[in-house]
Amino acid sequence: MKRLHVHVGVKNLDASIRFYSTLFGAEPSVTKHDYAKWMLDDPRVNFAISAGHHAAKGIEHLGIQVENGEELAVVYGRLKAADRPVLEEGATTCCYAKSEKSWITDPDGVVWETFLTNGEATIYGDSPALDAASLNASPETCCAPALRSPQPECDAACS
């Protein structure tokens, strides 16, 4: 069963953890000095926040998390059918997890990742640098891809 993934950049991690814990009625399943994650079943979402150099304030990216390789193959097929450039990152470490992932942007430049998590990591991780794929992600963001924005006006404004 798939799970929606939402990653939000925050200014004050502690205040945001308190807020989202109250909103969700649950404590985070992962808490680090710069990151927190809730794996919720109602609604079924992997909701993550990060502070510092990892993300700009606001929605950083969205995603679809799968539970096995068969689901990942189906979602990867959908990415290819979407007729947009796909960044196939493959095996990576990001957000304190080991994953297999690919990235795509929607027609307006919103970044989406599709991934299968297959282990934990002790570091936040490295991924391709963001290159104007999202107006809201920072250049140092670990988890966003180097995809080009489809909006020509963004190339000058976002560089």
C-alpha positions as CSV (number, residue, x, y, z in Angstrom):
1,M,0.0,0.0,0.0
2,K,1.4,3.4,-1.0
3,R,1.8,6.3,1.4
4,L,1.8,10.0,0.5
5,H,5.0,11.8,1.5
6,V,5.2,15.5,2.4
7,H,8.5,17.2,3.4
8,V,8.3,20.7,4.9
9,G,11.1,23.1,5.7
10,V,10.7,24.8,9.0
11,K,12.6,27.6,10.8
12,N,12.1,26.4,14.4
13,L,12.3,22.6,14.6
14,D,11.2,22.3,18.3
15,A,8.2,24.6,17.9
16,S,7.2,22.7,14.7
17,I,7.5,19.3,16.4
18,R,5.2,20.5,19.2
19,F,2.7,21.9,16.6
20,Y,2.6,18.8,14.4
21,S,2.6,16.4,17.3
22,T,-0.5,18.2,18.6
23,L,-2.1,18.4,15.1
24,F,-1.5,14.7,14.4
25,G,-2.1,13.5,18.0
26,A,1.2,11.6,17.9
27,E,4.9,12.1,18.6
28,P,7.4,11.7,15.7
29,S,8.7,8.3,14.9
30,V,12.1,9.8,14.1
31,T,13.7,12.8,15.8
32,K,17.1,14.2,15.0
33,H,18.7,17.6,15.7
34,D,17.6,18.9,12.3
35,Y,14.8,16.6,11.3
36,A,11.6,14.8,12.4
37,K,9.3,12.4,10.8
38,W,5.8,11.0,11.5
39,M,4.7,7.8,9.9
40,L,0.9,8.2,10.2
41,D,-1.8,5.7,9.3
42,D,-4.7,8.2,9.6
43,P,-4.1,9.9,7.3
44,R,-1.7,7.5,5.6
45,V,1.3,9.8,5.2
46,N,5.0,10.0,5.8
47,F,5.2,13.6,7.0
48,A,8.7,15.0,7.5
49,I,10.1,18.4,8.6
50,S,13.7,19.7,8.5
51,A,15.4,22.8,9.6
52,G,18.7,24.5,8.9
53,H,20.4,24.1,5.5
54,H,18.3,21.1,4.4
55,A,15.2,22.9,3.3
56,A,13.7,26.4,2.7
57,K,10.6,27.3,4.7
58,G,7.4,25.7,3.4
59,I,6.7,22.7,1.1
60,E,10.0,21.3,0.0
61,H,8.8,18.4,-2.0
62,L,6.0,15.8,-2.2
63,G,6.3,12.1,-2.8
64,I,4.9,8.6,-3.0
65,Q,6.5,6.0,-0.7
66,V,6.0,2.4,-1.6
67,E,6.3,-0.7,0.5
68,N,8.0,-3.2,-1.9
69,G,9.8,-3.5,-5.2
70,E,6.7,-4.4,-7.2
71,E,4.9,-1.2,-6.1
72,L,8.1,0.8,-7.0
73,A,8.2,-0.7,-10.5
74,V,4.5,0.3,-11.0
75,V,5.1,3.9,-9.8
76,Y,8.3,4.2,-11.9
77,G,6.3,3.1,-14.9
78,R,3.8,5.9,-14.2
79,L,6.7,8.4,-14.0
80,K,8.0,7.4,-17.4
81,A,4.5,7.6,-18.9
82,A,4.0,11.1,-17.5
83,D,6.2,12.4,-20.4
84,R,8.4,14.5,-18.2
85,P,12.1,14.2,-17.5
86,V,12.8,11.6,-14.8
87,L,15.9,11.6,-12.6
88,E,16.6,8.0,-11.7
89,E,18.7,8.5,-8.6
90,G,18.7,4.8,-7.6
91,A,20.2,3.7,-4.2
92,T,20.8,6.7,-2.0
93,T,20.9,7.9,1.6
94,C,18.6,10.8,2.4
95,C,16.7,12.0,5.5
96,Y,18.4,9.4,7.7
97,A,17.2,6.5,5.5
98,K,18.6,4.3,2.8
99,S,16.2,4.3,-0.2
100,E,15.8,3.6,-3.9
101,K,14.3,6.7,-5.6
102,S,13.5,8.6,-8.7
103,W,12.4,12.2,-9.1
104,I,10.1,14.2,-11.4
105,T,8.6,17.7,-11.5
106,D,5.0,18.5,-12.4
107,P,4.3,21.0,-15.3
108,D,4.5,23.8,-12.7
109,G,7.9,22.7,-11.3
110,V,6.6,21.0,-8.1
111,V,9.1,18.3,-7.2
112,W,7.9,14.8,-6.6
113,E,9.9,11.8,-5.4
114,T,9.0,8.2,-5.6
115,F,10.9,5.9,-3.2
116,L,11.2,2.6,-1.4
117,T,12.9,2.9,2.0
118,N,15.0,-0.2,2.8
119,G,17.0,0.8,5.9
120,E,18.0,3.5,8.4
121,A,21.1,5.7,8.2
122,T,23.1,7.6,10.8
123,I,23.5,10.7,8.6
124,Y,21.0,13.0,6.8
125,G,22.6,12.1,3.5
126,D,23.4,13.5,0.1
127,S,21.4,13.6,-3.1
128,P,21.6,15.6,-6.3
129,A,21.6,19.4,-5.8
130,L,18.4,21.2,-6.7
131,D,18.6,23.3,-9.8
132,A,15.5,25.5,-10.1
133,A,13.2,22.4,-9.9
134,S,11.2,24.0,-7.1
135,L,10.8,27.6,-6.2
136,N,10.7,26.7,-2.5
137,A,13.7,24.3,-2.0
138,S,17.1,25.6,-1.0
139,P,20.2,24.9,-3.1
140,E,21.6,22.8,-0.2
141,T,18.6,20.6,0.0
142,C,19.7,16.9,0.3
143,C,16.6,15.3,-1.0
144,A,15.7,17.3,-4.1
145,P,16.9,16.5,-7.6
146,A,18.7,18.5,-10.2
147,L,15.8,18.8,-12.6
148,R,15.1,21.8,-14.8
149,S,12.0,23.8,-14.3
150,P,9.5,23.9,-17.1
151,Q,8.9,27.6,-16.5
152,P,11.4,29.8,-18.5
153,E,10.8,32.7,-16.2
154,C,12.0,30.6,-13.3
155,D,15.4,30.0,-14.8
156,A,16.5,33.6,-14.2
157,A,14.5,34.2,-11.0
158,C,15.6,31.0,-9.3
159,S,19.3,30.9,-10.2
